[in-house]
Amino acid sequence: MQQYQRHKLSVAPMLDWTDRHCRYFHRLLSSETLLYTEMVVAEAILHGDRQKLLGFDPAEQPVALQIGGSDPVKVGEAARIGAEMGYGEINLNVGCPSDRVQSGTFGACLMREPQRVADCVAAMKATVSIPVTVKCRIGVDDQDPEEALDTLADLLVAAGVDALWVHARKAWLQGLSPKENRDIPPLDYDRVYRLKARLPDLFIGINGGIKSLDEAEAHLAHVDGVMIGRAAYQEPELLAAADRRIYGKDRPDAEPREIIEAMLPYIEAQLAAGTPLNHMARHMLGLYHGRPGARRFRQILTIEGAGRSAGIDVFHRAMDAVDEITATVAASAADSAAYAAANETAAAV
């Protein structure tokens, strides 16, 4: 566990969300949080455009590659390729409940085949020297989570797995959509805590419904790591406090404008390479979440950033709009405070 111990916080691998632009943005918010790719199918890695599928900026490190697959030979070779591309960890997906994943016999349906998962991990460990990890559920369908999770974990330990990230929900492969599987099955954090208590030498991380660093800190009293998913994407500013609060770094939390200005050179380079602005801007829509001007910021990036010719000036207009609204709100608050003070003085007289 020593090799893996530093990863107390990570951002979950999320299909169509955690692409390379998202990861570069998240890295500007936190230098320490572990980032994951979207799941990439082993077959695609073996036969597809590897640079397009696996290419990333070195600034994203630490970054892990999540692989989908169930054939030990293929996932072992895909892991080797990922390690050669420079990833710091290879993760096997045993948690995704989507129809596309089930049809390929990988993802959450592999909870029913724990020995196959262990064989995949052993094959990956045989081809790479970097950590090999698994992300799973506590069970699927009518499985008993006590038996299913313990069986999987024990076999993975025997195969040499470096860490197990557990989404603390069952996946219902029959009757619920992938979206419903993210919310409807009840969370059972205690089940993950019990697994950690039973396997103290294995790094156990927890995932599912975690919305804040307050919640993350509470979980870290019971497990080794916390994986945040949608909250980190929809309210990315929470990551700006992660280095200080989770990792104990003596550094101030970055403000949204600072983050955007740090992101602009990357955006300009991507625009010059032909990447449309909205491919990057969509990951940044939640940056001002809960602050004055957040809605206007989203509107400008969404509407003005949609065209093929949209350029860096869209971000400048969005930031200027936020500054103007913030100034108006501050002035209104100052006027209200002055009015209240004047009334208190008059009442005293």
Disulfide bonds with the S-S distance in Angstrom:
none
